[in-house]
């Protein structure tokens, strides 16, 4: 039993790294495709924009090709597997979902997804003790 518990404890950091790697693979895949845009903003860029919070980085993947939307939806589902759903809104054929991953009771990663039949956007925010207000503030930028 002790070995099993130790094994589980040792695997937890690996599962967190696998989720981060999944989103990085998503970024890599769509960064080379036509009708797709990827944006990476690191901590220094966020500070220069006046964002004073626990955010360390913001990554954005935008797909504007109707032919890629279904594939994008599947890829995002794989990249966010194991995340907790904070909010889901479906309205007029457009879906908005906010998911998060926590460590030690604090949100360390949040992904805002917006997918319609014509466009898909995934915004990933990483940091220490993130709040829903910080994720929503990105939408206003």
BAFI-49404 format. One record per residue: residue in three letters; chain; x, y, z of N, C-alpha, C in turn. Coordinates in steps of 0.05 Angstrom, whole numbers, plus 5000, padded with zeros to 4 digits. Layout:
N
<atom "ALA"; "A"; <X; Y; Z>; <X; Y; Z>; <X; Y; Z>>,
...
//
This chain:
141
<atom "UNK"; "A"; <5017; 4976; 5000>; <5000; 5000; 5000>; <5017; 5025; 5000>>,
<atom "UNK"; "A"; <5039; 5025; 5016>; <5057; 5048; 5017>; <5070; 5053; 4990>>,
<atom "UNK"; "A"; <5077; 5031; 4976>; <5089; 5034; 4950>; <5069; 5047; 4930>>,
<atom "UNK"; "A"; <5045; 5038; 4932>; <5024; 5049; 4914>; <5020; 5079; 4919>>,
<atom "UNK"; "A"; <5019; 5087; 4944>; <5015; 5116; 4950>; <5039; 5131; 4941>>,
<atom "UNK"; "A"; <5063; 5121; 4945>; <5088; 5134; 4936>; <5088; 5137; 4906>>,
<atom "UNK"; "A"; <5079; 5116; 4892>; <5078; 5116; 4863>; <5059; 5138; 4853>>,
<atom "UNK"; "A"; <5035; 5140; 4866>; <5016; 5161; 4859>; <5028; 5189; 4863>>,
<atom "UNK"; "A"; <5041; 5193; 4886>; <5053; 5219; 4892>; <5074; 5226; 4871>>,
<atom "UNK"; "A"; <5090; 5207; 4863>; <5111; 5212; 4844>; <5100; 5218; 4816>>,
<atom "UNK"; "A"; <5077; 5207; 4810>; <5064; 5211; 4783>; <5050; 5237; 4780>>,
<atom "UNK"; "A"; <5042; 5250; 4802>; <5026; 5275; 4801>; <5041; 5297; 4785>>,
<atom "UNK"; "A"; <5066; 5302; 4791>; <5080; 5323; 4776>; <5082; 5316; 4746>>,
<atom "UNK"; "A"; <5085; 5291; 4740>; <5087; 5282; 4712>; <5061; 5287; 4697>>,
<atom "UNK"; "A"; <5038; 5283; 4711>; <5013; 5289; 4697>; <5009; 5318; 4692>>,
<atom "UNK"; "A"; <5018; 5335; 4710>; <5017; 5364; 4706>; <5034; 5372; 4682>>,
<atom "UNK"; "A"; <5058; 5360; 4681>; <5076; 5366; 4658>; <5064; 5357; 4632>>,
<atom "UNK"; "A"; <5050; 5334; 4632>; <5038; 5324; 4608>; <5016; 5342; 4598>>,
<atom "UNK"; "A"; <5001; 5354; 4616>; <4980; 5373; 4608>; <4992; 5398; 4595>>,
<atom "UNK"; "A"; <5013; 5408; 4608>; <5026; 5432; 4597>; <5038; 5426; 4570>>,
<atom "UNK"; "A"; <5050; 5402; 4567>; <5061; 5394; 4541>; <5039; 5391; 4520>>,
<atom "UNK"; "A"; <5016; 5382; 4528>; <4994; 5379; 4509>; <4986; 5406; 4497>>,
<atom "UNK"; "A"; <4985; 5426; 4513>; <4978; 5453; 4502>; <5001; 5464; 4485>>,
<atom "UNK"; "A"; <5025; 5458; 4493>; <5048; 5467; 4477>; <5048; 5453; 4450>>,
<atom "UNK"; "A"; <5041; 5428; 4449>; <5038; 5414; 4424>; <5016; 5426; 4406>>,
<atom "UNK"; "A"; <4995; 5433; 4419>; <4972; 5447; 4405>; <4983; 5473; 4392>>,
<atom "UNK"; "A"; <4998; 5488; 4408>; <5010; 5513; 4397>; <5028; 5508; 4373>>,
<atom "UNK"; "A"; <5045; 5488; 4376>; <5064; 5481; 4355>; <5049; 5473; 4329>>,
<atom "UNK"; "A"; <5029; 5456; 4333>; <5014; 5446; 4310>; <5000; 5469; 4294>>,
<atom "UNK"; "A"; <4987; 5487; 4308>; <4972; 5507; 4294>; <4988; 5532; 4287>>,
<atom "UNK"; "A"; <5013; 5534; 4298>; <5030; 5557; 4291>; <5039; 5556; 4262>>,
<atom "UNK"; "A"; <5040; 5533; 4250>; <5050; 5530; 4223>; <5028; 5529; 4202>>,
<atom "UNK"; "A"; <5003; 5530; 4210>; <4980; 5527; 4192>; <4970; 5554; 4182>>,
<atom "UNK"; "A"; <4961; 5553; 4157>; <4949; 5577; 4146>; <4922; 5581; 4159>>,
<atom "UNK"; "A"; <4913; 5606; 4162>; <4888; 5614; 4175>; <4888; 5609; 4205>>,
<atom "UNK"; "A"; <4912; 5606; 4216>; <4915; 5603; 4245>; <4935; 5623; 4255>>,
<atom "UNK"; "A"; <4930; 5633; 4279>; <4948; 5652; 4292>; <4954; 5643; 4320>>,
<atom "UNK"; "A"; <4980; 5645; 4327>; <4988; 5639; 4354>; <5003; 5663; 4366>>,
<atom "UNK"; "A"; <4998; 5669; 4391>; <5010; 5691; 4405>; <5021; 5681; 4432>>,
<atom "UNK"; "A"; <5045; 5689; 4439>; <5057; 5683; 4464>; <5065; 5709; 4478>>,
<atom "UNK"; "A"; <5054; 5713; 4502>; <5062; 5737; 4518>; <5073; 5727; 4544>>,
<atom "UNK"; "A"; <5098; 5734; 4549>; <5112; 5726; 4573>; <5108; 5748; 4595>>,
<atom "UNK"; "A"; <5117; 5742; 4619>; <5113; 5759; 4642>; <5121; 5788; 4637>>,
<atom "UNK"; "A"; <5145; 5793; 4625>; <5154; 5820; 4620>; <5135; 5835; 4602>>,
<atom "UNK"; "A"; <5125; 5822; 4581>; <5106; 5835; 4563>; <5080; 5842; 4578>>,
<atom "UNK"; "A"; <5071; 5824; 4594>; <5047; 5830; 4610>; <5051; 5854; 4628>>,
<atom "UNK"; "A"; <5074; 5855; 4641>; <5079; 5877; 4659>; <5080; 5904; 4644>>,
<atom "UNK"; "A"; <5092; 5903; 4619>; <5094; 5928; 4603>; <5067; 5937; 4594>>,
<atom "UNK"; "A"; <5047; 5918; 4593>; <5020; 5925; 4586>; <5004; 5934; 4610>>,
<atom "UNK"; "A"; <5016; 5934; 4633>; <5002; 5944; 4657>; <4987; 5922; 4672>>,
<atom "UNK"; "A"; <4992; 5897; 4665>; <4979; 5875; 4679>; <4996; 5868; 4704>>,
<atom "UNK"; "A"; <4985; 5875; 4727>; <4998; 5870; 4753>; <4983; 5848; 4767>>,
<atom "UNK"; "A"; <4990; 5824; 4763>; <4976; 5802; 4776>; <4994; 5778; 4778>>,
<atom "UNK"; "A"; <4982; 5755; 4783>; <4998; 5730; 4785>; <5003; 5717; 4759>>,
<atom "UNK"; "A"; <4997; 5730; 4736>; <5001; 5717; 4710>; <5030; 5716; 4703>>,
<atom "UNK"; "A"; <5039; 5693; 4693>; <5066; 5690; 4684>; <5068; 5689; 4653>>,
<atom "UNK"; "A"; <5047; 5678; 4640>; <5047; 5678; 4611>; <5019; 5675; 4601>>,
<atom "UNK"; "A"; <5015; 5684; 4576>; <4990; 5681; 4562>; <4996; 5670; 4535>>,
<atom "UNK"; "A"; <4983; 5648; 4527>; <4986; 5637; 4501>; <4959; 5636; 4487>>,
<atom "UNK"; "A"; <4958; 5644; 4462>; <4933; 5646; 4447>; <4936; 5630; 4421>>,
<atom "UNK"; "A"; <4916; 5613; 4416>; <4914; 5599; 4390>; <4887; 5607; 4378>>,
<atom "UNK"; "A"; <4888; 5617; 4354>; <4864; 5625; 4340>; <4862; 5610; 4313>>,
<atom "UNK"; "A"; <4840; 5597; 4308>; <4835; 5583; 4283>; <4812; 5596; 4269>>,
<atom "UNK"; "A"; <4817; 5605; 4244>; <4796; 5619; 4229>; <4789; 5604; 4203>>,
<atom "UNK"; "A"; <4792; 5578; 4204>; <4785; 5561; 4181>; <4763; 5542; 4189>>,
<atom "UNK"; "A"; <4741; 5544; 4175>; <4718; 5526; 4182>; <4726; 5497; 4179>>,
<atom "UNK"; "A"; <4744; 5491; 4161>; <4753; 5463; 4156>; <4770; 5452; 4179>>,
<atom "UNK"; "A"; <4780; 5470; 4196>; <4797; 5461; 4219>; <4783; 5461; 4246>>,
<atom "UNK"; "A"; <4759; 5471; 4247>; <4745; 5475; 4272>; <4740; 5448; 4287>>,
<atom "UNK"; "A"; <4731; 5428; 4273>; <4726; 5402; 4286>; <4752; 5390; 4297>>,
<atom "UNK"; "A"; <4774; 5392; 4282>; <4800; 5382; 4291>; <4809; 5398; 4314>>,
<atom "UNK"; "A"; <4806; 5425; 4313>; <4814; 5442; 4335>; <4799; 5435; 4360>>,
<atom "UNK"; "A"; <4773; 5431; 4358>; <4756; 5424; 4381>; <4766; 5398; 4394>>,
<atom "UNK"; "A"; <4773; 5378; 4378>; <4784; 5353; 4388>; <4811; 5356; 4401>>,
<atom "UNK"; "A"; <4829; 5372; 4389>; <4855; 5377; 4400>; <4853; 5392; 4427>>,
<atom "UNK"; "A"; <4835; 5411; 4428>; <4832; 5426; 4453>; <4821; 5408; 4475>>,
<atom "UNK"; "A"; <4803; 5390; 4468>; <4792; 5371; 4488>; <4814; 5354; 4499>>,
<atom "UNK"; "A"; <4833; 5345; 4482>; <4855; 5329; 4492>; <4874; 5346; 4509>>,
<atom "UNK"; "A"; <4879; 5371; 4501>; <4898; 5388; 4516>; <4887; 5396; 4543>>,
<atom "UNK"; "A"; <4860; 5396; 4546>; <4848; 5404; 4572>; <4837; 5381; 4588>>,
<atom "UNK"; "A"; <4844; 5357; 4580>; <4836; 5333; 4595>; <4847; 5334; 4623>>,
<atom "UNK"; "A"; <4830; 5330; 4643>; <4838; 5331; 4671>; <4834; 5358; 4684>>,
<atom "UNK"; "A"; <4827; 5378; 4668>; <4822; 5405; 4679>; <4794; 5406; 4691>>,
<atom "UNK"; "A"; <4790; 5424; 4710>; <4763; 5428; 4722>; <4749; 5449; 4706>>,
<atom "UNK"; "A"; <4723; 5445; 4701>; <4707; 5465; 4687>; <4697; 5485; 4707>>,
<atom "UNK"; "A"; <4703; 5511; 4702>; <4694; 5532; 4719>; <4668; 5544; 4709>>,
<atom "UNK"; "A"; <4665; 5546; 4682>; <4641; 5558; 4670>; <4638; 5549; 4641>>,
<atom "UNK"; "A"; <4613; 5545; 4633>; <4607; 5539; 4605>; <4583; 5555; 4597>>,
<atom "UNK"; "A"; <4584; 5568; 4573>; <4562; 5583; 4562>; <4559; 5575; 4533>>,
<atom "UNK"; "A"; <4534; 5567; 4526>; <4527; 5561; 4498>; <4506; 5581; 4490>>,
<atom "UNK"; "A"; <4511; 5595; 4468>; <4492; 5615; 4459>; <4494; 5619; 4429>>,
<atom "UNK"; "A"; <4473; 5615; 4415>; <4473; 5620; 4386>; <4494; 5605; 4370>>,
<atom "UNK"; "A"; <4500; 5581; 4378>; <4520; 5565; 4363>; <4548; 5570; 4372>>,
<atom "UNK"; "A"; <4552; 5588; 4391>; <4579; 5593; 4401>; <4582; 5583; 4429>>,
<atom "UNK"; "A"; <4604; 5570; 4435>; <4609; 5558; 4461>; <4633; 5572; 4474>>,
<atom "UNK"; "A"; <4630; 5580; 4499>; <4652; 5592; 4514>; <4654; 5574; 4539>>,
<atom "UNK"; "A"; <4679; 5566; 4544>; <4684; 5548; 4567>; <4710; 5558; 4580>>,
<atom "UNK"; "A"; <4709; 5559; 4607>; <4733; 5565; 4622>; <4740; 5541; 4640>>,
<atom "UNK"; "A"; <4764; 5531; 4637>; <4773; 5508; 4652>; <4799; 5516; 4667>>,
<atom "UNK"; "A"; <4805; 5501; 4689>; <4828; 5508; 4704>; <4841; 5483; 4715>>,
<atom "UNK"; "A"; <4866; 5487; 4723>; <4882; 5466; 4737>; <4894; 5478; 4761>>,
<atom "UNK"; "A"; <4892; 5464; 4784>; <4901; 5475; 4809>; <4924; 5459; 4820>>,
<atom "UNK"; "A"; <4941; 5472; 4836>; <4962; 5459; 4851>; <4962; 5471; 4879>>,
<atom "UNK"; "A"; <4959; 5454; 4899>; <4959; 5464; 4927>; <4936; 5482; 4933>>,
<atom "UNK"; "A"; <4913; 5478; 4920>; <4890; 5494; 4925>; <4890; 5521; 4911>>,
<atom "UNK"; "A"; <4910; 5527; 4895>; <4912; 5552; 4880>; <4911; 5546; 4850>>,
<atom "UNK"; "A"; <4896; 5563; 4835>; <4895; 5559; 4806>; <4921; 5568; 4794>>,
<atom "UNK"; "A"; <4934; 5549; 4779>; <4960; 5555; 4767>; <4958; 5556; 4737>>,
<atom "UNK"; "A"; <4936; 5547; 4726>; <4932; 5547; 4697>; <4902; 5550; 4691>>,
<atom "UNK"; "A"; <4896; 5567; 4672>; <4868; 5571; 4664>; <4867; 5573; 4634>>,
<atom "UNK"; "A"; <4847; 5561; 4622>; <4844; 5562; 4593>; <4816; 5572; 4587>>,
<atom "UNK"; "A"; <4814; 5593; 4571>; <4788; 5603; 4562>; <4785; 5595; 4533>>,
<atom "UNK"; "A"; <4763; 5580; 4527>; <4758; 5570; 4500>; <4733; 5583; 4489>>,
<atom "UNK"; "A"; <4735; 5591; 4464>; <4712; 5602; 4449>; <4712; 5588; 4422>>,
<atom "UNK"; "A"; <4691; 5573; 4417>; <4689; 5558; 4392>; <4661; 5561; 4380>>,
<atom "UNK"; "A"; <4661; 5569; 4354>; <4637; 5570; 4339>; <4641; 5554; 4313>>,
<atom "UNK"; "A"; <4622; 5555; 4295>; <4626; 5540; 4270>; <4646; 5553; 4251>>,
<atom "UNK"; "A"; <4653; 5578; 4256>; <4672; 5592; 4238>; <4699; 5598; 4250>>,
<atom "UNK"; "A"; <4701; 5597; 4277>; <4726; 5605; 4290>; <4729; 5591; 4317>>,
<atom "UNK"; "A"; <4754; 5586; 4324>; <4760; 5575; 4350>; <4784; 5590; 4362>>,
<atom "UNK"; "A"; <4782; 5596; 4388>; <4803; 5610; 4402>; <4807; 5596; 4429>>,
<atom "UNK"; "A"; <4833; 5591; 4436>; <4840; 5581; 4462>; <4861; 5600; 4474>>,
<atom "UNK"; "A"; <4855; 5610; 4498>; <4873; 5628; 4512>; <4882; 5613; 4538>>,
<atom "UNK"; "A"; <4908; 5608; 4540>; <4919; 5595; 4563>; <4934; 5615; 4580>>,
<atom "UNK"; "A"; <4927; 5616; 4606>; <4940; 5634; 4625>; <4953; 5617; 4646>>,
<atom "UNK"; "A"; <4979; 5621; 4651>; <4993; 5607; 4672>; <5003; 5628; 4693>>,
<atom "UNK"; "A"; <5006; 5618; 4717>; <5015; 5636; 4738>; <5011; 5623; 4765>>,
<atom "UNK"; "A"; <5011; 5640; 4785>; <5009; 5631; 4812>; <4984; 5644; 4825>>,
<atom "UNK"; "A"; <4965; 5627; 4833>; <4941; 5636; 4846>; <4924; 5655; 4828>>,
<atom "UNK"; "A"; <4918; 5645; 4804>; <4902; 5661; 4785>; <4873; 5663; 4794>>,
<atom "UNK"; "A"; <4860; 5684; 4784>; <4831; 5687; 4790>; <4816; 5688; 4764>>,
<atom "UNK"; "A"; <4790; 5683; 4767>; <4772; 5684; 4743>; <4772; 5712; 4732>>,
<atom "UNK"; "A"; <4774; 5733; 4749>; <4774; 5761; 4740>; <4798; 5766; 4721>>,
<atom "UNK"; "A"; <4821; 5754; 4727>; <4844; 5757; 4710>; <4840; 5745; 4682>>,
<atom "UNK"; "A"; <4827; 5722; 4681>; <4821; 5710; 4655>; <4802; 5727; 4640>>,
<atom "UNK"; "A"; <4782; 5737; 4653>; <4761; 5753; 4640>; <4774; 5780; 4630>>,
<atom "UNK"; "A"; <4793; 5790; 4645>; <4806; 5816; 4637>; <4821; 5813; 4611>>,
<atom "UNK"; "A"; <4830; 5788; 4604>; <4844; 5784; 4579>; <4825; 5787; 4555>>,
<atom "UNK"; "A"; <4800; 5781; 4559>; <4780; 5783; 4538>; <4776; 5812; 4531>>,
<atom "UNK"; "A"; <4778; 5830; 4550>; <4775; 5859; 4546>; <4798; 5872; 4532>>,
<atom "UNK"; "A"; <4822; 5859; 4531>; <4846; 5871; 4519>; <4843; 5874; 4490>>,
//
